[in-house]
Amino acid sequence: MPDRPISVCFPFIGDEIGGSHVSAIKLIRALDRRSVQPLVALHVINGPLADYLRDCGVPFVEAPAGAPPGRAGQGGPFPLGAGTLAYAARATGPLTRFLKSRTVDLVHTNDGRIHAVWALPARLAGARQVWHHRGDPEARGVNWLAPLAASHIVTVSRFARPQRPLVDVSRRISVVYSPFDTPSGHDDRTAARAMLVETLGCPGETRFLGYFGLLIERKRPLAFVEAVAAYARRHPEVPVMGLLFGVPGSEAPHLAEAVVRRAEALGIGDRVRLMGFRSPVEPWMQAIDVLLIPAVREPFGRTLIEAMFLGTPVVATDDGGNPEAIEHGVTGLLVPPEAPEQFVDPVHALLTDDAFRERITKAARDRAFATYGVATHARKLMAIYRAVLNGSEHTRSFRRSPDQRTVP
């Protein structure tokens, strides 16, 4: 351990922004500068993440070696596509010199391409790597490369832990749930709804079903459209609209157009709107009546917890990390995955039974306030940083439970 604040580099591509970036930036802002000095490096400095960092007041520098290739066409699940590996080989020298010149102690990586690109430079520069896995437990990167390269693996849920790691990682892995700010003004739903009605120019009695997140295949935006259509067919008496808040991910730029085409094909083209990325997100999430999460293999979606904080009821697929956050019938409702029509009954109950809705949202809000928080997340990550830098026996400082490793 250095006798100065730990220098932690947070590299990002910068060509998109999603829940993982929001979580990482919340951590960066919350770190105690007396103990940790963060260094944010972007490969793309004119993209959406740079704008978001500026809005948050988080300084950043440009990473050397330019931008890695996009995710599309890499021959299977990233980060081990051929394009990324070829780029990583070219970038190793510049990134290693970058880390050495800034005396970086630890590199905290947060997405697939970054994990692969920065793993070798971190090792060559004498820095440790914390691999923060927020994706598929079957991903090749977390099962093949992370066990060999990373000093420690952090997953956002028990579901997201690597399923078949190349070597045993049981003493080098922790489950740390993502951080969430305690929202202010979270009970002003009337004003939020009025804002949304005015923005859309729709009748005040319209009921809003919401999708929040990147438009990527795993999150199933087309299934959201199908769920809205199924509800409209079964309950034509209810004026309902489906609103998608988010932008296409870099690996699926076609999905925005596909959403529009699917809505038109189902006869609800006038009931589905693409709302784009909105920040801050809280007023928009307050304004909707029900949040729908049709995603499959979602490690641990931010929007689910944000809705719980804000008093917006959630209907989510019983898949991935969703059941770790939602207790069915208590803090939300779970439905089978890949079955959009299964959303209809729970959504209708929430829209028509005020007592049921109030019971669900109160229990969800209480659970969220009791369980999640930025300060707790930052404390756990700082404990991991200290343990990793204490040397090869760092895992003795962790307490193990039957199904996860947590930080004391």
N, C-alpha and C positions, 0 to 999 in steps of 0.2 A: 504494500500500500504506500503510495506517495504521501509525503508530509505536507501536501498542498491539496487544494480541491481536485477531485478526479476530473480529468478531461475526457468527456464522452462525445464522440462524433455521431451525429444522426444524419446519415445520407438518405436522400430521396431522389427519385427520378424527377418529379415535378410536372409531368405531363397530364396528371389527373388528380382529382381530390375525392376521397371517399371517407368512410367511417374510420378506417385504419389510420389515415392521416390526421383526422380530427383527434383521435385518441392519443397518438404520438405527440401532437402539438400541445395537448392539455398536459401531458406528462412533462414536456420540456418547460412549459411555463411554470409548473408547480415545483420543479426541483429546487432544493435549497442551495443557493449559489455559494454558500459557505462550504458546502460539501462537494458539489458537482458544478462544473462549468461546461455547459452544452455548446457544441459547435454544429450548426445546421449547414449541410452542404447540399446544393441542388445541381443536378445535371442539366436541368432545363430551367433557366431563370426568367423566362418570359411566358410561363404557363400559369395555370390556375392555382397551383400550390403556392407559387411566389406571391400572387395577389393575396391569397388567404393569410400567409405569414405576415405580410405587410399590415393587413387589417388587424392582426393579432398583436402587432408590435414585436414580432420575433425576428431578430436579425439573421441573415444567412449569407453564405459565400457561394461562389460558383465552384463546383467540383471540376477537377481537370478531366480531360479525355473525352469531353463531349457527352452526347446522350446515347445510352444503350438502344438497341433495336426495340421496337414494340413487341407486344406479346403475340400478336397474330402470326400464324405461319411458322411457328417454331418447332413443329413436330411433336406436339404433345404438351402435357402440363408443364408450365414454367416452374422453376427458373432454369431447368437444365436443357432448354432448347439450344440448337446448334448456333443460332445467331447470338444469343446471349453469351455462350461460352467463348465464341470467337472474339467478341467484344471484350470479355473479361481478360482474355490473354493480352490483348493490345493495351488495356487500361491498367494492368497490374503495376507497371513501373511508375507511371504518373501518380496513381493513387497511393502507392507505398511512400513515395517521396512527400506527397501531401500530408500524410499522417505523421511521418517522422518530423517534418518541418514544424508541425504544430504540437508536437509532444503529446499526441493522443494516447490515452491509456486504454480506452475501450471503445469499440464501435458497436452501436446499437442499431441493428438493421430491422426493417419493418415490412418489407414486401419481397416478393419472389425474385425479381431481377436484381434488386439491391443485395439480397442475401448472397447470391452467387457471385456478383461482381466484386463485392468488397471482402469476401472471405479470405482469399489469399493475400491481398494487400495488408489486411489487418495482421495476419500472422507474420508476414515478412517485416512489418514495421514494429513488431514486438508488442502489439496491442491485443487485448482479448476481444472476443466477439460474443455479444448477446443476440441470439437469433430469436426475434419475436414473431412467432408463427400465428397468423390470423386466418389461415385458410384450411384447405382440405387435409384431413389426416392421412389421406392416401398420396398426397403430393410427393413426387420423387425427391424434391429438394430437402424437405424436412426428414425424410426417411433415409436418404443416401448421403447427401452432402452435410447436413447439419450435424449428424452424429460424429462425423470425422473432423469438421472444421470448427464448430461452435464451442465456446467455453461453457455456455449455458443456453438452454432452450426455454423460452417462456411461451406458453400457449394461453389463448384467451378463454378456453373452456376445457373441461375434461374431454369432450367430444373431439376437440382439435388436436389432441396429443398424437404424435406419430404412431401409426398402427403397426408398421413393420420396420423399425429402425435397423440400419445395417449393423450397428453394434449397440450394446446396452447403454441406454441413456438415463436409467432410472435415478442415478445420483446427480444428474445434470439437467433436471427439468422441473419447472414450476408452473402451476396454473395461477394466473393473476387476471382477474376480470378487468375489463376496460374501465377507464375513469369517466365520471360524469359530474358535471357541475350541478350544484343544487340550483334549480331554476328560480328566478325571482318573478313575481307577478304571475305565478302559474295558475292562479284562480280566475284570471280575467278572460275567461273564455268568451263572454258575450262580445267584448270589443274585438277579439281575434276573429270571431265568426263574421261580425259585421264587415271587417276589413276584407275577408275572403269573398263575401257576397258582392261587395262593391267592385273588387278586382275582376271577378268573373262576369258581373252584370247579370246574374241569374236571380230567380225568385228567392225570397228570404226563407221559404219553407224547404228549400233543397237540402237533402241530406248528403253529406260528403264522405266518401270512402277514400282513404289515402294510401299511397305507396311512397316510401321515402328510401332513397338509396341509389347507387349507380344502376344504370340499365345494363345489366349483364345477365348472362344465361342462368347462372346459379340462383339469382334472386327472382327469376321467373316473372318478369314484367308482363309477358303475354298471358300467363295464368291469372295475373291480377285483372287484366281486361276481361278474361273469360269469367272470372268470379263476378265482376260487375254486371256482365251481360246475363249471367244466370240469375242474379238477384232481380234485375229489371224484368226478366221474363216471369219469374214467380210472383213478384210483387209490383205489378204495373201501377198500383195506386200510390206508391211511394216515389216521389221525384228524387232520383238519386244520381249523383255524378261521381266518377272515378278520377282522382287527381294523382298524377305521377310527378313527384318532386325528385328530380335527379337528372343526370346527363348520362349519355352512353359511355361505358368504359372503353378503354383503348382497344380491348380485344373484341368488342362488339359494337362498332360504330353504326351498324345497320339497325339496331334495335329500336331507335326512336321512330324510324319510318315503319318498321314492322308493327309497332304498337298502333300507329294510326291505321294501317291497313287492316289489322285484326279487328279493331273497333268498328271500322266501316263494314267489314264483312259480316259482323255479328249484329249489325243494325243499330249500333249505339255510338256512331261517330260523333254525335252531338253531346254525348254524355261522358266522354273521356277527354281529358286535357293534359297536355304535357306542360308542366309548370317550371321545368328547368331547376337549376341549383339556386336555393334561397338561403341567405344568411342575414341575420340569425334565423335558425330553423324553428325556434320555439313558438312564435305566434302562428305560424302556418300549421304546426302540429296540434296546437290548441284548437284551431279552428275546425278541424275535421271531426266527424262523429265517431268513426271507427278506423283504426289502423289495421290494414291487412298485410300479412307477411306470408306470401306464398313460396318463399325461398326453400330450396332443398340443400342439405349439407351446409347450412349456414353455421359457421363456427360459433359466433356469438354476436348477433346484430346489435349495433348501437341504437338503432331507432326504436327497438322494442323497449329498452330501458328508458330512453328519453320519453316515450309515450307514458310509461308508468309514472314517472315523475310528474308529468303534466296533467294527469287525470284523463288521458285519452285511452279508451279501452282497446285491447289488442286481441285480434284473432290471428293465430299463427299456425304454421304446419308443425305437426308433432314429429320433428326431424332435426338433425344436427344439434346445435346447442340450445335451440329454443326451449326444450323441456327443462333445461337447467335454470332458466329464468322465469318461465311461466308455470305456475301450479294450476292445472286445468280446473276450471270452475271456481277458483279462488282469486287468483290475480290476473286471469285472462282465460282465453279459450283456445284449445288446440284441436286441429282437424287433420285428417290424413293428408300426406303429401301427394302431389300430382293429381289432385281431385278438386278443381276449382269450385264445382257445384256444392262441395261440402261447406263452403263458407256461408252459404245462404242462410241457413237456420240460425247459427250463432249471431250473425250480423243482425238479422231481423229481431232477435231477442234483445239485443243491445239497443236497437233503435226504437223499440216499442215498449219495453218494460223498464221504466225509470228506476224502480227499486232495485232490480237486478243490476242495472248499469252502475248505480251508485255503490252497491256493495262491492262489485268487481273493481271499480276504479279506486275506491278508498283502500281496499286491501292491497292493491298494486302500488299505490303511492306510499303507503306505510312500509311495504317491503323494500321499495327502492331507496327510501331515505335511510332505512336501517342497514342496508347492505352495501351500497355503492358510494363512492366519493373520490374526488381527485386527490385529496391529501393522503388517503389510505393507499391509493394506487402508487403515488410517488414514494411513499415510505417503503412499500414493498420492493419497488424497483431499486431504490437506493441501497436497500439491504442486500439485494442480489449483486449490485455493482461491487459493494465492499467485499462480499463473500468471494466473488470471482477473483478479485485482485489480491485476495489474501493468499492465493496459491492453490495447489492441487488438492489440498484437504478441505477446500471451502465448503463442501457439502455437509460437513459436520454441523454447520450452523443452521441447517434446515431441519424442520420438523416434518415427519412424513405421516400421512394418513393412508388408509388402505387404497385410495384411488387417486391421490394427487400429492404433490409436494407444495407446501405453503411456506410463507416467510413468517418468522415469529415477530 
